[in-house]
Amino acid sequence: MGRTIAKTLTGLLFLAIAAATPAGAQQAGGAREFTVQMDNMSFGQLPQGAKVGDTVIWVNNDTVQHTVTARDGSFDIRLQPGKRGRTVLSKAGNVALYCIFHPMMRATLQIAAG
């Protein structure tokens, strides 16, 4: 019975930690991971406080293909419907983003120095 209680407590502790993890989850080495949902032909909320070395996961929830294209050429991710892709932020500054298929999809990602 002691093992059952220990497993239950361990599971509850895991769930409590997972629920308390902020949108920018900490990775090894201090880098964080953020997720941006694309939905209704727009980029979702971009991460606040993103830094060089952090990772952004882009998720296409629409029924059409999208891209996450940086105007400065630092990345270009093409996502089929329902797919996800990732980029590790490599330089500080404001990066203008757009979708090459849907020019009205625009955003600016602010990246601080690591």
Phi and psi restraints in degrees (value plus and minus 20) as a CYANA .aco file:
   2 GLY   PHI     -80.8   -40.8
   2 GLY   PSI     -59.6   -19.6
   3 ARG   PHI     -86.2   -46.2
   3 ARG   PSI     -58.7   -18.7
   4 THR   PHI     -82.3   -42.3
   4 THR   PSI     -63.7   -23.7
   5 ILE   PHI     -85.4   -45.4
   5 ILE   PSI     -62.7   -22.7
   6 ALA   PHI     -81.6   -41.6
   6 ALA   PSI     -63.3   -23.3
   7 LYS   PHI     -84.0   -44.0
   7 LYS   PSI     -61.1   -21.1
   8 THR   PHI     -83.9   -43.9
   8 THR   PSI     -65.0   -25.0
   9 LEU   PHI     -84.3   -44.3
   9 LEU   PSI     -60.8   -20.8
  10 THR   PHI     -81.5   -41.5
  10 THR   PSI     -64.1   -24.1
  11 GLY   PHI     -83.2   -43.2
  11 GLY   PSI     -61.7   -21.7
  12 LEU   PHI     -85.9   -45.9
  12 LEU   PSI     -59.7   -19.7
  13 LEU   PHI     -82.8   -42.8
  13 LEU   PSI     -63.6   -23.6
  14 PHE   PHI     -79.1   -39.1
  14 PHE   PSI     -65.9   -25.9
  15 LEU   PHI     -83.4   -43.4
  15 LEU   PSI     -59.2   -19.2
  16 ALA   PHI     -85.7   -45.7
  16 ALA   PSI     -61.3   -21.3
  17 ILE   PHI     -86.3   -46.3
  17 ILE   PSI     -64.0   -24.0
  18 ALA   PHI     -81.3   -41.3
  18 ALA   PSI     -60.4   -20.4
  19 ALA   PHI     -88.5   -48.5
  19 ALA   PSI     -48.7    -8.7
  20 ALA   PHI    -108.3   -68.3
  20 ALA   PSI     -26.9    13.1
  21 THR   PHI     -90.1   -50.1
  21 THR   PSI     106.2   146.2
  22 PRO   PHI     -90.7   -50.7
  22 PRO   PSI     151.2   191.2
  23 ALA   PHI     -77.1   -37.1
  23 ALA   PSI     -54.4   -14.4
  24 GLY   PHI    -114.5   -74.5
  24 GLY   PSI      59.4    99.4
  25 ALA   PHI     -87.7   -47.7
  25 ALA   PSI     118.6   158.6
  26 GLN   PHI     -92.4   -52.4
  26 GLN   PSI     115.5   155.5
  27 GLN   PHI    -131.1   -91.1
  27 GLN   PSI     155.3   195.3
  28 ALA   PHI     -79.3   -39.3
  28 ALA   PSI     122.8   162.8
  29 GLY   PHI      61.1   101.1
  29 GLY   PSI     -12.8    27.2
  30 GLY   PHI      68.5   108.5
  30 GLY   PSI     -30.1     9.9
  31 ALA   PHI     -91.3   -51.3
  31 ALA   PSI     132.5   172.5
  32 ARG   PHI    -133.8   -93.8
  32 ARG   PSI     144.3   184.3
  33 GLU   PHI    -144.3  -104.3
  33 GLU   PSI     108.4   148.4
  34 PHE   PHI    -138.7   -98.7
  34 PHE   PSI     131.5   171.5
  35 THR   PHI    -140.5  -100.5
  35 THR   PSI     111.3   151.3
  36 VAL   PHI    -138.6   -98.6
  36 VAL   PSI     102.6   142.6
  37 GLN   PHI    -112.1   -72.1
  37 GLN   PSI     111.2   151.2
  38 MET   PHI    -121.4   -81.4
  38 MET   PSI     104.8   144.8
  39 ASP   PHI    -174.8  -134.8
  39 ASP   PSI     126.9   166.9
  40 ASN   PHI      33.5    73.5
  40 ASN   PSI      20.6    60.6
  41 MET   PHI      40.8    80.8
  41 MET   PSI      17.3    57.3
  42 SER   PHI    -171.1  -131.1
  42 SER   PSI     137.9   177.9
  43 PHE   PHI     -97.8   -57.8
  43 PHE   PSI     117.8   157.8
  44 GLY   PHI     -93.0   -53.0
  44 GLY   PSI    -190.6  -150.6
  45 GLN   PHI     -81.0   -41.0
  45 GLN   PSI     106.0   146.0
  46 LEU   PHI    -101.5   -61.5
  46 LEU   PSI     135.1   175.1
  47 PRO   PHI     -85.4   -45.4
  47 PRO   PSI     122.4   162.4
  48 GLN   PHI    -117.0   -77.0
  48 GLN   PSI     114.2   154.2
  49 GLY   PHI      60.7   100.7
  49 GLY   PSI      -0.2    39.8
  50 ALA   PHI     -87.4   -47.4
  50 ALA   PSI     123.0   163.0
  51 LYS   PHI    -149.9  -109.9
  51 LYS   PSI     141.3   181.3
  52 VAL   PHI     -75.0   -35.0
  52 VAL   PSI     113.0   153.0
  53 GLY   PHI      79.4   119.4
  53 GLY   PSI     -38.7     1.3
  54 ASP   PHI     -92.8   -52.8
  54 ASP   PSI     139.5   179.5
  55 THR   PHI    -133.3   -93.3
  55 THR   PSI     117.2   157.2
  56 VAL   PHI    -133.8   -93.8
  56 VAL   PSI     107.2   147.2
  57 ILE   PHI    -121.4   -81.4
  57 ILE   PSI     105.4   145.4
  58 TRP   PHI    -124.2   -84.2
  58 TRP   PSI     109.3   149.3
  59 VAL   PHI    -141.5  -101.5
  59 VAL   PSI     103.4   143.4
  60 ASN   PHI    -113.5   -73.5
  60 ASN   PSI      82.8   122.8
  61 ASN   PHI    -112.8   -72.8
  61 ASN   PSI     -19.6    20.4
  62 ASP   PHI    -104.1   -64.1
  62 ASP   PSI     153.7   193.7
  63 THR   PHI    -116.7   -76.7
  63 THR   PSI     -11.2    28.8
  64 VAL   PHI    -148.3  -108.3
  64 VAL   PSI     140.4   180.4
  65 GLN   PHI     -90.3   -50.3
  65 GLN   PSI     124.2   164.2
  66 HIS   PHI    -151.7  -111.7
  66 HIS   PSI     144.8   184.8
  67 THR   PHI    -146.5  -106.5
  67 THR   PSI     136.7   176.7
  68 VAL   PHI    -137.9   -97.9
  68 VAL   PSI      77.6   117.6
  69 THR   PHI    -132.9   -92.9
  69 THR   PSI     104.5   144.5
  70 ALA   PHI    -105.5   -65.5
  70 ALA   PSI     108.4   148.4
  71 ARG   PHI     -81.6   -41.6
  71 ARG   PSI     -45.8    -5.8
  72 ASP   PHI    -103.9   -63.9
  72 ASP   PSI     -18.4    21.6
  73 GLY   PHI      60.6   100.6
  73 GLY   PSI     -13.1    26.9
  74 SER   PHI     -92.4   -52.4
  74 SER   PSI     -43.6    -3.6
  75 PHE   PHI    -181.3  -141.3
  75 PHE   PSI     136.0   176.0
  76 ASP   PHI    -170.4  -130.4
  76 ASP   PSI      83.8   123.8
  77 ILE   PHI    -130.2   -90.2
  77 ILE   PSI     107.8   147.8
  78 ARG   PHI    -128.4   -88.4
  78 ARG   PSI     106.4   146.4
  79 LEU   PHI    -146.3  -106.3
  79 LEU   PSI     101.5   141.5
  80 GLN   PHI     -91.3   -51.3
  80 GLN   PSI     142.3   182.3
  81 PRO   PHI     -74.2   -34.2
  81 PRO   PSI     115.3   155.3
  82 GLY   PHI      57.6    97.6
  82 GLY   PSI     -17.6    22.4
  83 LYS   PHI    -122.1   -82.1
  83 LYS   PSI     147.7   187.7
  84 ARG   PHI    -153.3  -113.3
  84 ARG   PSI     135.6   175.6
  85 GLY   PHI    -164.9  -124.9
  85 GLY   PSI     149.7   189.7
  86 ARG   PHI    -160.3  -120.3
  86 ARG   PSI     135.2   175.2
  87 THR   PHI    -161.2  -121.2
  87 THR   PSI     122.1   162.1
  88 VAL   PHI    -116.2   -76.2
  88 VAL   PSI     107.1   147.1
  89 LEU   PHI     -91.1   -51.1
  89 LEU   PSI     105.2   145.2
  90 SER   PHI    -131.4   -91.4
  90 SER   PSI     -32.9     7.1
  91 LYS   PHI    -170.7  -130.7
  91 LYS   PSI     129.9   169.9
  92 ALA   PHI     -99.1   -59.1
  92 ALA   PSI     135.3   175.3
  93 GLY   PHI     111.6   151.6
  93 GLY   PSI    -198.4  -158.4
  94 ASN   PHI    -113.5   -73.5
  94 ASN   PSI     100.4   140.4
  95 VAL   PHI    -129.4   -89.4
  95 VAL   PSI      96.5   136.5
  96 ALA   PHI     -95.8   -55.8
  96 ALA   PSI     110.6   150.6
  97 LEU   PHI    -136.5   -96.5
  97 LEU   PSI     131.9   171.9
  98 TYR   PHI    -176.6  -136.6
  98 TYR   PSI     147.1   187.1
  99 CYS   PHI    -124.7   -84.7
  99 CYS   PSI     105.6   145.6
 100 ILE   PHI     -87.0   -47.0
 100 ILE   PSI     -43.6    -3.6
 101 PHE   PHI    -106.6   -66.6
 101 PHE   PSI     -43.2    -3.2
 102 HIS   PHI    -154.9  -114.9
 102 HIS   PSI      64.8   104.8
 103 PRO   PHI     -78.0   -38.0
 103 PRO   PSI     -40.2    -0.2
 104 MET   PHI     -94.6   -54.6
 104 MET   PSI     -33.5     6.5
 105 MET   PHI    -104.0   -64.0
 105 MET   PSI      81.5   121.5
 106 ARG   PHI    -156.8  -116.8
 106 ARG   PSI     132.3   172.3
 107 ALA   PHI    -183.2  -143.2
 107 ALA   PSI     148.2   188.2
 108 THR   PHI    -147.7  -107.7
 108 THR   PSI     104.4   144.4
 109 LEU   PHI    -119.0   -79.0
 109 LEU   PSI     102.0   142.0
 110 GLN   PHI    -113.7   -73.7
 110 GLN   PSI     103.7   143.7
 111 ILE   PHI    -143.0  -103.0
 111 ILE   PSI     102.2   142.2
 112 ALA   PHI    -110.4   -70.4
 112 ALA   PSI     138.5   178.5
 113 ALA   PHI     -84.2   -44.2
 113 ALA   PSI     124.9   164.9
